[in-house]
């Protein structure tokens, strides 16, 4: 299972989903769905905007694979 670690990252950086939404110009719903791993597909442009806004250079920092049990 693919897991987006966005909520962990923004918590560690001390920003809110709303602030990230404002920085990236993405809808708050989009950020919330990414943070809560609700999305079944990931828009590459959205992911890139989030990574640029957070200064993430390695995609493995934000996306991880977890084996289903």
N, CA, C and O atoms as CSV, one atom per row, in Angstrom:
chain,resi,resn,atom,element,x,y,z
A,1,UNK,N,N,0.848,-1.175,0.000
A,1,UNK,CA,C,0.000,0.000,0.000
A,1,UNK,C,C,0.898,1.244,0.000
A,1,UNK,O,O,1.873,1.315,0.748
A,2,UNK,N,N,0.565,2.191,-0.823
A,2,UNK,CA,C,1.282,3.464,-0.880
A,2,UNK,C,C,0.734,4.379,0.219
A,2,UNK,O,O,-0.478,4.526,0.375
A,3,UNK,N,N,1.641,4.982,0.967
A,3,UNK,CA,C,1.258,5.863,2.076
A,3,UNK,C,C,1.931,7.220,1.885
A,3,UNK,O,O,3.146,7.303,1.708
A,4,UNK,N,N,1.130,8.273,1.923
A,4,UNK,CA,C,1.650,9.639,1.831
A,4,UNK,C,C,1.882,10.130,3.253
A,4,UNK,O,O,0.971,10.118,4.081
A,5,UNK,N,N,3.098,10.558,3.526
A,5,UNK,CA,C,3.476,10.981,4.883
A,5,UNK,C,C,3.324,12.491,5.098
A,5,UNK,O,O,4.001,13.070,5.947
A,6,UNK,N,N,2.450,13.114,4.341
A,6,UNK,CA,C,2.341,14.569,4.357
A,6,UNK,C,C,1.959,15.130,5.728
A,6,UNK,O,O,2.541,16.124,6.163
A,7,UNK,N,N,1.000,14.520,6.413
A,7,UNK,CA,C,0.590,15.049,7.717
A,7,UNK,C,C,1.757,15.029,8.705
A,7,UNK,O,O,1.948,15.985,9.456
A,8,UNK,N,N,2.523,13.964,8.707
A,8,UNK,CA,C,3.696,13.879,9.592
A,8,UNK,C,C,4.684,14.999,9.285
A,8,UNK,O,O,5.244,15.615,10.192
A,9,UNK,N,N,4.887,15.253,8.003
A,9,UNK,CA,C,5.861,16.267,7.587
A,9,UNK,C,C,5.404,17.663,7.996
A,9,UNK,O,O,6.190,18.436,8.542
A,10,UNK,N,N,4.136,17.993,7.736
A,10,UNK,CA,C,3.711,19.352,8.089
A,10,UNK,C,C,3.635,19.531,9.604
A,10,UNK,O,O,3.885,20.623,10.114
A,11,UNK,N,N,3.295,18.473,10.317
A,11,UNK,CA,C,3.321,18.558,11.784
A,11,UNK,C,C,4.734,18.855,12.275
A,11,UNK,O,O,4.932,19.708,13.140
A,12,UNK,N,N,5.708,18.151,11.720
A,12,UNK,CA,C,7.106,18.344,12.119
A,12,UNK,C,C,7.607,19.742,11.773
A,12,UNK,O,O,8.480,20.278,12.455
A,13,UNK,N,N,7.061,20.326,10.722
A,13,UNK,CA,C,7.496,21.669,10.299
A,13,UNK,C,C,6.697,22.784,10.958
A,13,UNK,O,O,7.000,23.966,10.794
A,14,UNK,N,N,5.676,22.390,11.702
A,14,UNK,CA,C,4.902,23.388,12.438
A,14,UNK,C,C,3.982,24.235,11.584
A,14,UNK,O,O,3.717,25.391,11.912
A,15,UNK,N,N,3.490,23.667,10.484
A,15,UNK,CA,C,2.524,24.407,9.669
A,15,UNK,C,C,1.223,23.619,9.607
A,15,UNK,O,O,1.183,22.431,9.927
A,16,UNK,N,N,0.172,24.293,9.194
A,16,UNK,CA,C,-1.139,23.662,9.108
A,16,UNK,C,C,-1.446,23.278,7.664
A,16,UNK,O,O,-0.778,23.713,6.726
A,17,UNK,N,N,-2.463,22.462,7.519
A,17,UNK,CA,C,-2.921,22.108,6.177
A,17,UNK,C,C,-3.363,23.372,5.433
A,17,UNK,O,O,-3.104,23.525,4.239
A,18,UNK,N,N,-4.022,24.260,6.145
A,18,UNK,CA,C,-4.495,25.512,5.524
A,18,UNK,C,C,-3.319,26.350,5.022
A,18,UNK,O,O,-3.371,26.907,3.926
A,19,UNK,N,N,-2.267,26.434,5.825
A,19,UNK,CA,C,-1.095,27.209,5.406
A,19,UNK,C,C,-0.445,26.569,4.172
A,19,UNK,O,O,-0.035,27.269,3.246
A,20,UNK,N,N,-0.357,25.243,4.170
A,20,UNK,CA,C,0.224,24.568,3.005
A,20,UNK,C,C,-0.641,24.799,1.772
A,20,UNK,O,O,-0.122,24.977,0.670
A,21,UNK,N,N,-1.940,24.796,1.953
A,21,UNK,CA,C,-2.859,25.069,0.857
A,21,UNK,C,C,-2.615,26.461,0.275
A,21,UNK,O,O,-2.598,26.640,-0.943
A,22,UNK,N,N,-2.430,27.424,1.141
A,22,UNK,CA,C,-2.185,28.800,0.694
A,22,UNK,C,C,-0.842,28.920,-0.031
A,22,UNK,O,O,-0.743,29.621,-1.038
A,23,UNK,N,N,0.183,28.244,0.473
A,23,UNK,CA,C,1.516,28.302,-0.141
A,23,UNK,C,C,1.510,27.652,-1.519
A,23,UNK,O,O,2.096,28.181,-2.464
A,24,UNK,N,N,0.844,26.500,-1.629
A,24,UNK,CA,C,0.870,25.730,-2.871
A,24,UNK,C,C,-0.197,26.156,-3.868
A,24,UNK,O,O,-0.127,25.803,-5.045
A,25,UNK,N,N,-1.182,26.911,-3.404
A,25,UNK,CA,C,-2.340,27.298,-4.222
A,25,UNK,C,C,-3.195,26.085,-4.605
A,25,UNK,O,O,-3.894,26.101,-5.618
A,26,UNK,N,N,-3.130,25.037,-3.780
A,26,UNK,CA,C,-3.983,23.871,-3.968
A,26,UNK,C,C,-5.191,24.000,-3.047
A,26,UNK,O,O,-5.101,24.605,-1.979
A,27,UNK,N,N,-6.314,23.433,-3.459
A,27,UNK,CA,C,-7.527,23.504,-2.651
A,27,UNK,C,C,-7.288,22.861,-1.284
A,27,UNK,O,O,-6.576,21.861,-1.194
A,28,UNK,N,N,-7.865,23.414,-0.229
A,28,UNK,CA,C,-7.730,22.797,1.095
A,28,UNK,C,C,-8.184,21.331,1.112
A,28,UNK,O,O,-7.612,20.506,1.824
A,29,UNK,N,N,-9.204,21.023,0.331
A,29,UNK,CA,C,-9.689,19.639,0.250
A,29,UNK,C,C,-8.610,18.721,-0.315
A,29,UNK,O,O,-8.445,17.595,0.152
A,30,UNK,N,N,-7.887,19.191,-1.304
A,30,UNK,CA,C,-6.811,18.396,-1.906
A,30,UNK,C,C,-5.741,18.091,-0.867
A,30,UNK,O,O,-5.301,16.948,-0.746
A,31,UNK,N,N,-5.319,19.107,-0.116
A,31,UNK,CA,C,-4.302,18.917,0.914
A,31,UNK,C,C,-4.822,17.962,1.986
A,31,UNK,O,O,-4.093,17.074,2.427
A,32,UNK,N,N,-6.062,18.135,2.405
A,32,UNK,CA,C,-6.647,17.263,3.423
A,32,UNK,C,C,-6.682,15.812,2.954
A,32,UNK,O,O,-6.339,14.905,3.713
A,33,UNK,N,N,-7.093,15.591,1.719
A,33,UNK,CA,C,-7.155,14.228,1.184
A,33,UNK,C,C,-5.763,13.594,1.110
A,33,UNK,O,O,-5.608,12.402,1.375
A,34,UNK,N,N,-4.763,14.382,0.754
A,34,UNK,CA,C,-3.388,13.864,0.727
A,34,UNK,C,C,-2.912,13.551,2.146
A,34,UNK,O,O,-2.296,12.512,2.383
A,35,UNK,N,N,-3.194,14.440,3.074
A,35,UNK,CA,C,-2.767,14.244,4.462
A,35,UNK,C,C,-3.420,13.021,5.097
A,35,UNK,O,O,-2.813,12.341,5.924
A,36,UNK,N,N,-4.651,12.750,4.706
A,36,UNK,CA,C,-5.404,11.649,5.306
A,36,UNK,C,C,-5.384,10.374,4.462
A,36,UNK,O,O,-6.100,9.414,4.749
A,37,UNK,N,N,-4.560,10.380,3.423
A,37,UNK,CA,C,-4.427,9.211,2.548
A,37,UNK,C,C,-5.758,8.727,2.003
A,37,UNK,O,O,-6.013,7.524,1.934
A,38,UNK,N,N,-6.598,9.663,1.619
A,38,UNK,CA,C,-7.913,9.339,1.066
A,38,UNK,C,C,-7.832,9.167,-0.455
A,38,UNK,O,O,-8.571,8.369,-1.031
A,39,UNK,N,N,-6.957,9.899,-1.086
A,39,UNK,CA,C,-6.839,9.856,-2.541
A,39,UNK,C,C,-6.396,8.485,-3.021
A,39,UNK,O,O,-5.508,7.862,-2.439
A,40,UNK,N,N,-7.034,8.022,-4.099
A,40,UNK,CA,C,-6.625,6.739,-4.683
A,40,UNK,C,C,-5.641,6.949,-5.824
A,40,UNK,O,O,-4.975,6.008,-6.255
A,41,UNK,N,N,-5.550,8.174,-6.308
A,41,UNK,CA,C,-4.542,8.519,-7.322
A,41,UNK,C,C,-3.872,9.813,-6.888
A,41,UNK,O,O,-4.460,10.636,-6.187
A,42,UNK,N,N,-2.634,9.969,-7.323
A,42,UNK,CA,C,-1.865,11.150,-6.927
A,42,UNK,C,C,-1.518,11.949,-8.168
A,42,UNK,O,O,-0.886,11.437,-9.093
A,43,UNK,N,N,-1.930,13.194,-8.183
A,43,UNK,CA,C,-1.623,14.091,-9.282
A,43,UNK,C,C,-0.161,14.521,-9.149
A,43,UNK,O,O,0.233,15.080,-8.126
A,44,UNK,N,N,0.634,14.262,-10.174
A,44,UNK,CA,C,2.070,14.578,-10.119
A,44,UNK,C,C,2.327,16.066,-9.924
A,44,UNK,O,O,3.266,16.446,-9.225
A,45,UNK,N,N,1.498,16.913,-10.538
A,45,UNK,CA,C,1.676,18.363,-10.376
A,45,UNK,C,C,1.412,18.780,-8.931
A,45,UNK,O,O,2.125,19.619,-8.382
A,46,UNK,N,N,0.397,18.197,-8.325
A,46,UNK,CA,C,0.095,18.505,-6.923
A,46,UNK,C,C,1.253,18.080,-6.030
A,46,UNK,O,O,1.688,18.827,-5.153
A,47,UNK,N,N,1.742,16.872,-6.267
A,47,UNK,CA,C,2.850,16.357,-5.471
A,47,UNK,C,C,4.086,17.248,-5.620
A,47,UNK,O,O,4.780,17.529,-4.644
A,48,UNK,N,N,4.348,17.681,-6.836
A,48,UNK,CA,C,5.498,18.554,-7.079
A,48,UNK,C,C,5.345,19.892,-6.341
A,48,UNK,O,O,6.305,20.380,-5.745
A,49,UNK,N,N,4.157,20.479,-6.377
A,49,UNK,CA,C,3.916,21.746,-5.675
A,49,UNK,C,C,4.152,21.593,-4.178
A,49,UNK,O,O,4.752,22.462,-3.546
A,50,UNK,N,N,3.679,20.489,-3.616
A,50,UNK,CA,C,3.857,20.228,-2.188
A,50,UNK,C,C,5.341,20.054,-1.872
A,50,UNK,O,O,5.839,20.613,-0.894
A,51,UNK,N,N,6.042,19.283,-2.695
A,51,UNK,CA,C,7.464,19.041,-2.453
A,51,UNK,C,C,8.273,20.332,-2.551
A,51,UNK,O,O,9.161,20.570,-1.732
A,52,UNK,N,N,7.976,21.160,-3.540
A,52,UNK,CA,C,8.688,22.440,-3.694
A,52,UNK,C,C,8.410,23.333,-2.483
A,52,UNK,O,O,9.329,23.930,-1.922
A,53,UNK,N,N,7.147,23.421,-2.089
A,53,UNK,CA,C,6.766,24.278,-0.956
A,53,UNK,C,C,7.444,23.851,0.334
A,53,UNK,O,O,7.779,24.688,1.172
A,54,UNK,N,N,7.649,22.540,0.494
A,54,UNK,CA,C,8.248,22.024,1.732
A,54,UNK,C,C,9.755,21.793,1.609
A,54,UNK,O,O,10.396,21.355,2.564
A,55,UNK,N,N,10.315,22.084,0.448
A,55,UNK,CA,C,11.756,21.913,0.254
A,55,UNK,C,C,12.192,20.458,0.243
A,55,UNK,O,O,13.313,20.136,0.638
A,56,UNK,N,N,11.310,19.582,-0.208
A,56,UNK,CA,C,11.618,18.152,-0.252
A,56,UNK,C,C,12.248,17.817,-1.591
A,56,UNK,O,O,11.679,18.107,-2.644
A,57,UNK,N,N,13.417,17.207,-1.550
A,57,UNK,CA,C,14.146,16.851,-2.774
A,57,UNK,C,C,14.020,15.369,-3.122
A,57,UNK,O,O,14.151,14.990,-4.286
A,58,UNK,N,N,13.767,14.532,-2.120
A,58,UNK,CA,C,13.703,13.088,-2.309
A,58,UNK,C,C,12.260,12.620,-2.110
A,58,UNK,O,O,11.697,12.757,-1.024
A,59,UNK,N,N,11.677,12.073,-3.157
A,59,UNK,CA,C,10.276,11.653,-3.095
A,59,UNK,C,C,10.035,10.596,-2.015
A,59,UNK,O,O,8.921,10.467,-1.506
A,60,UNK,N,N,11.070,9.847,-1.668
A,60,UNK,CA,C,10.944,8.825,-0.623
A,60,UNK,C,C,10.667,9.451,0.749
A,60,UNK,O,O,10.230,8.765,1.673
A,61,UNK,N,N,10.920,10.733,0.872
A,61,UNK,CA,C,10.649,11.425,2.139
A,61,UNK,C,C,9.139,11.617,2.355
A,61,UNK,O,O,8.676,11.725,3.490
A,62,UNK,N,N,8.389,11.658,1.264
A,62,UNK,CA,C,6.956,11.941,1.367
A,62,UNK,C,C,6.078,10.735,1.026
A,62,UNK,O,O,4.932,10.660,1.470
A,63,UNK,N,N,6.607,9.794,0.242
A,63,UNK,CA,C,5.841,8.607,-0.145
A,63,UNK,C,C,6.570,7.368,0.338
A,63,UNK,O,O,7.784,7.244,0.172
A,64,UNK,N,N,5.822,6.452,0.937
A,64,UNK,CA,C,6.421,5.188,1.341
A,64,UNK,C,C,5.497,4.042,0.973
A,64,UNK,O,O,4.290,4.224,0.811
A,65,UNK,N,N,6.071,2.882,0.846
A,65,UNK,CA,C,5.306,1.682,0.537
A,65,UNK,C,C,5.244,0.823,1.790
A,65,UNK,O,O,6.267,0.526,2.407
A,66,UNK,N,N,4.028,0.429,2.159
A,66,UNK,CA,C,3.821,-0.451,3.299
A,66,UNK,C,C,3.136,-1.711,2.802
A,66,UNK,O,O,2.131,-1.636,2.095
A,67,UNK,N,N,3.667,-2.856,3.162
A,67,UNK,CA,C,3.024,-4.109,2.772
A,67,UNK,C,C,1.734,-4.276,3.535
A,67,UNK,O,O,1.667,-4.013,4.736
A,68,UNK,N,N,0.704,-4.718,2.826
A,68,UNK,CA,C,-0.586,-4.982,3.478
A,68,UNK,C,C,-0.480,-6.292,4.230
A,68,UNK,O,O,0.209,-7.212,3.790
A,69,UNK,N,N,-1.143,-6.379,5.333
A,69,UNK,CA,C,-1.084,-7.603,6.142
A,69,UNK,C,C,-2.331,-8.418,5.972
A,69,UNK,O,O,-2.460,-9.482,6.576
